[in-house]
Amino acid sequence: MRLASAALVLAAGCAGGDASSGEDASRQGAASAKGDSTKSTDSHSPAQPSPLRDVLATVDFSQFKFPAGATRTEVRPTSASFSMISEGAKQTAQVVADLRAQLAAAGWKEMPASEPAVGDWGCQLFSAKNGTILQTSVGVSGGELNATLLLVGCVDARQLPRPEPRTEQSVLPSMLLFTTKRELKPLREFYARELGSLGWIECQYQEIPGVDLPPEMLERSQSFLNRSSRLTLNYFPSDPADPAGETRVYLQATVVRIELPIIDDAQRVQFADDPAFLYYYCPQDPPELEAFYNDRLAAAGYTLEPAKLESDDKEGESSKVSWLATPTTGDALLVEFLDLGERTVVQIKKK
């Protein structure tokens, strides 16, 4: 039997604290945003993200009160948004003030910003509650005022590792934008190493499950998972003909729509959260994986039972184990393990 290492790589805890911890990170971000950095590596050691259920419990967007005249209102578990005809700076200021008041009443504390946060143009504010970060954006364009409240999750991007030397262009709790002399391959290796040491799992994020992106697009992007959070890095290499050119790096932190456990030693991980999809190889055998997923999914509120294969699926599938995971609310998941001898393929998808 292959050796078991069935421990979830995602630890408890949460980065991105309330206003006090955010202030420290903001000061560091503001200082580094002034120009070229000189240290060899960042010294930030962010904690691990919390479970998705804890992140979602920090806010109920269905309780959000839209202003009179709001159109195209939308409420999701991780966001709320609306639009309205713009009537000038006074109206924009009133909308911003109302949003800030609603968030304060719900226990959210604004995080000090290293960039202008409020103006006649609208606002870009970040608030924290129980270690979870929420972004509030209001802007006017084309005669229309648009507002969005978005859960960033509990990872403060300002606390994540960045390579040195670099020139930072934007430093926010939700994203980083900087340039560096490092080329594409060393940058990918840097983030694979540094984020991997912090418990992040590198994955190929599937915008459309089952549809592969061109190799050149895959090479210029990286995705990492850690419990309720996903990091996306996009790289924009300089023109080879420009000897002074630098690689531009854009890093964004987001909260996932569904949290799917991933066992230790997972390789070639593919993930999507709308609809749910997870695929990877691992050295564990199906019985170990069954125990792992029965434990983790049951703890997340799923009821598991053996899945009945359709008649067309039975031929040649003697080495496949299939389970149906049914949540209290939402879509059921089909959990499958295919034993290939030296390794097992794990696939989870929407039923």
C-alpha positions in Angstrom: 0.0 0.0 0.0 1.3 3.5 -0.8 2.2 5.6 2.1 -0.5 7.9 3.3 -0.1 11.6 3.9 -3.8 12.4 4.0 -3.5 15.8 5.8 -5.2 18.8 4.4 -2.6 21.3 3.2 -4.8 24.1 4.4 -4.2 25.3 7.9 -6.5 27.2 10.1 -6.2 30.9 10.9 -6.5 34.0 8.8 -4.4 36.8 7.3 -5.7 40.3 6.8 -6.7 41.4 10.3 -8.9 44.2 11.4 -7.9 47.8 11.3 -5.0 47.5 13.7 -3.2 44.8 11.7 -4.1 46.4 8.4 -2.5 49.6 9.5 0.9 47.9 9.9 0.6 46.3 6.5 -0.5 49.5 5.0 2.5 51.4 6.3 4.8 48.8 4.8 2.9 48.9 1.5 3.0 52.7 1.4 6.7 52.8 2.2 7.6 50.3 -0.6 5.3 52.1 -3.1 7.5 55.2 -3.1 10.1 53.7 -5.4 12.6 50.9 -6.0 12.9 48.3 -3.3 16.3 47.3 -2.0 15.7 44.2 0.2 16.4 40.7 -1.1 13.0 39.4 -0.1 10.0 40.5 1.8 9.8 39.6 5.4 6.0 39.2 5.6 4.8 35.9 7.0 1.0 35.9 6.5 -1.2 33.5 8.3 -3.3 30.9 6.4 -6.8 31.7 5.0 -9.9 30.7 7.0 -12.5 28.1 5.8 -14.9 29.5 3.2 -17.9 29.1 5.6 -16.2 31.5 8.1 -15.4 34.0 5.4 -19.0 34.0 4.1 -20.4 34.3 7.6 -18.8 37.8 8.0 -21.4 39.4 5.7 -24.9 38.8 4.5 -25.3 40.9 1.3 -29.1 40.1 1.2 -29.4 42.6 4.1 -27.7 45.4 2.1 -30.0 48.4 1.4 -29.7 49.8 -2.1 -30.2 53.5 -2.6 -33.4 54.8 -4.2 -33.2 54.8 -7.9 -30.7 51.9 -8.0 -30.9 49.6 -11.1 -29.2 46.4 -12.1 -29.0 45.4 -8.5 -27.3 42.0 -7.9 -26.6 40.1 -4.7 -24.4 37.0 -4.5 -22.8 35.2 -1.5 -19.5 37.1 -2.2 -20.7 40.4 -3.6 -23.4 43.1 -4.1 -23.6 45.7 -6.9 -25.9 48.3 -8.4 -26.0 51.1 -10.9 -27.8 54.4 -11.1 -27.9 57.5 -13.3 -25.2 59.9 -12.2 -26.3 63.3 -10.9 -22.9 64.7 -10.0 -20.4 64.8 -7.2 -22.9 65.5 -4.4 -24.9 62.3 -5.2 -21.6 60.3 -5.4 -20.6 61.6 -2.0 -24.0 60.6 -0.6 -23.7 57.1 -2.0 -20.2 56.7 -0.6 -21.3 58.0 2.8 -24.3 55.6 2.9 -22.1 52.6 2.1 -19.6 53.5 4.7 -22.4 53.9 7.3 -23.9 50.6 6.5 -20.6 48.8 6.7 -19.7 50.5 10.0 -23.1 49.5 11.5 -22.4 45.9 10.5 -19.1 45.9 12.4 -16.7 46.6 9.5 -13.6 48.7 10.2 -11.9 50.7 7.4 -8.3 49.8 6.7 -5.9 52.6 6.3 -5.0 53.0 2.7 -1.7 53.8 1.0 -3.4 55.4 -2.0 -6.2 58.0 -2.2 -9.5 56.3 -1.2 -12.3 58.8 -1.5 -12.8 61.7 -3.9 -15.3 63.4 -6.3 -14.7 60.4 -8.6 -16.1 58.0 -6.0 -14.1 55.7 -3.7 -12.0 52.6 -3.3 -12.2 51.5 0.3 -11.1 48.3 2.1 -12.7 47.2 5.4 -12.0 44.3 7.7 -14.1 42.2 10.0 -13.0 39.0 11.8 -9.9 38.9 9.6 -11.9 39.1 6.3 -11.4 41.9 3.9 -14.2 43.6 1.9 -13.6 46.0 -1.0 -16.0 48.9 -1.7 -15.7 50.5 -5.2 -17.8 53.5 -6.4 -17.1 55.2 -9.7 -18.8 57.3 -12.4 -18.5 56.5 -16.1 -20.6 57.4 -19.1 -23.1 59.3 -17.0 -23.7 56.2 -14.8 -22.7 55.6 -11.2 -21.6 52.0 -10.5 -21.0 50.5 -7.0 -19.7 47.1 -6.0 -19.1 45.5 -2.6 -16.8 42.5 -3.0 -15.4 40.0 -0.6 -11.6 39.9 -1.1 -11.2 37.0 1.4 -8.8 36.9 4.3 -5.5 37.3 2.4 -4.0 40.8 2.4 -2.0 40.9 -0.8 0.4 43.5 0.8 1.6 40.7 3.1 2.6 38.3 0.3 6.1 37.7 -0.9 7.4 39.9 -3.7 10.8 39.5 -5.5 13.6 42.1 -5.2 14.5 44.4 -6.7 11.2 45.8 -7.9 9.3 49.0 -8.6 5.8 49.0 -7.1 3.1 50.8 -9.0 0.0 49.8 -6.9 -0.1 48.2 -3.5 -3.6 47.3 -2.2 -5.1 44.6 0.0 -6.7 43.0 -3.0 -3.9 43.4 -5.6 -0.3 44.3 -6.4 1.2 45.7 -9.5 4.9 46.0 -9.9 7.8 45.7 -12.4 11.0 43.8 -12.0 14.1 43.0 -13.9 13.5 39.3 -13.3 12.4 37.3 -16.4 9.4 35.0 -16.7 10.9 31.7 -15.6 12.7 33.0 -12.5 9.5 34.8 -11.5 7.4 31.6 -11.8 10.0 29.7 -9.8 10.1 32.4 -7.1 6.3 32.3 -6.5 6.1 28.5 -6.7 8.8 28.3 -4.0 7.7 31.2 -1.8 4.0 30.5 -1.9 4.5 26.8 -1.7 6.4 27.3 1.6 3.3 29.1 2.9 0.9 26.3 2.2 -0.4 27.5 -1.2 -1.0 24.9 -3.9 -0.2 25.8 -7.5 -3.0 24.9 -9.9 -4.3 25.5 -13.3 -7.4 27.6 -12.9 -10.1 26.5 -15.4 -12.1 29.5 -16.6 -14.1 27.0 -18.5 -13.7 23.4 -17.1 -12.4 21.0 -19.8 -11.2 23.8 -22.1 -7.4 24.2 -22.2 -5.8 27.6 -22.8 -2.9 28.1 -25.3 0.5 27.3 -23.9 1.7 30.9 -24.2 -1.2 32.1 -22.0 -0.6 29.4 -19.4 3.1 30.3 -19.3 2.3 33.9 -18.5 0.0 33.2 -15.6 0.0 31.3 -12.3 -2.8 30.4 -9.9 -2.5 29.2 -6.3 -5.1 27.8 -3.9 -5.2 27.9 -0.1 -8.5 27.0 1.5 -11.0 29.9 0.8 -8.5 32.0 -1.2 -7.1 32.0 -4.7 -4.2 34.0 -6.0 -3.8 34.9 -9.7 -0.5 36.2 -11.1 -0.3 37.6 -14.6 3.1 38.3 -16.2 3.7 40.8 -19.0 7.3 40.3 -20.3 9.1 43.3 -21.7 10.0 43.7 -25.3 13.1 41.6 -26.0 14.5 44.5 -28.1 14.4 46.9 -25.1 17.5 46.2 -22.9 16.0 48.4 -20.2 12.7 46.7 -20.2 11.1 45.1 -17.2 8.5 42.4 -16.6 5.2 43.7 -15.2 3.6 41.6 -12.6 -0.1 41.8 -11.6 -1.2 39.8 -8.5 -4.8 39.5 -7.4 -6.3 37.9 -4.3 -9.9 36.6 -4.5 -12.2 34.4 -2.5 -13.3 31.1 -4.1 -17.0 30.2 -4.7 -16.5 26.7 -3.4 -13.8 25.2 -1.2 -12.7 21.7 -2.2 -10.1 19.8 -0.1 -6.9 18.8 -1.7 -4.7 16.0 -0.3 -1.0 16.4 0.3 1.3 15.5 -2.6 -1.3 16.5 -5.2 0.2 17.1 -8.7 -1.1 18.7 -11.9 -4.0 20.3 -10.0 -6.8 21.8 -12.0 -9.5 23.8 -10.3 -12.7 25.8 -11.2 -15.3 27.1 -8.9 -18.1 28.0 -11.3 -19.1 25.3 -11.8 -17.2 23.3 -9.3 -14.3 21.2 -10.7 -11.2 19.7 -9.2 -8.7 17.3 -10.9 -5.3 16.0 -9.8 -2.9 13.1 -9.5 -1.6 11.8 -6.1 0.4 8.8 -4.7 -2.4 7.8 -2.3 -4.6 4.9 -3.1 -8.4 5.0 -3.3 -9.1 3.7 0.3 -6.9 6.5 1.8 -8.6 9.0 -0.5 -12.1 7.8 0.5 -11.3 8.2 4.2 -9.8 11.7 3.5 -12.8 13.0 1.6 -15.4 11.3 3.8 -13.9 13.1 6.7 -13.4 16.5 5.1 -16.6 16.7 3.1 -18.7 15.4 6.0 -17.2 18.1 8.2 -18.2 20.7 5.6 -21.9 19.5 5.7 -22.0 17.0 2.9 -23.8 13.7 3.0 -21.9 11.0 1.2 -23.1 7.8 -0.4 -21.7 5.5 -3.1 -22.7 6.7 -6.6 -24.4 4.4 -9.0 -22.7 4.3 -12.4 -24.7 4.5 -15.5 -24.7 1.3 -17.6 -22.4 2.9 -20.3 -19.8 3.8 -17.6 -19.4 0.3 -16.1 -17.2 -1.2 -18.8 -13.5 -0.8 -18.0 -14.3 1.2 -14.8 -13.6 -1.6 -12.3 -10.7 0.5 -10.8 -12.9 3.6 -10.3 -14.5 4.5 -7.0 -17.4 7.0 -7.2 -19.2 8.9 -4.4 -22.1 11.3 -4.4 -21.6 14.3 -2.0 -24.9 16.1 -1.3 -24.8 19.4 0.6 -27.6 20.8 2.7 -28.1 23.5 0.1 -26.6 23.8 -3.4 -25.4 21.4 -6.0 -24.4 17.8 -5.4 -20.8 16.8 -6.2 -19.6 13.6 -8.0 -16.3 12.5 -6.3 -14.3 9.9 -8.3 -11.0 8.1 -7.7 -9.4 6.2 -10.5 -6.5 3.8 -9.5 -3.7 3.8 -12.0 -1.4 1.6 -10.0 1.4 4.0 -9.0 -0.9 6.9 -8.6 -4.6 7.8 -8.4 -6.6 10.3 -10.3 -9.0 12.4 -8.3 -11.8 14.2 -9.9 -14.6 16.2 -8.3 -17.3 17.9 -10.4 -20.8 19.2 -10.3 -23.3 16.3 -10.5 
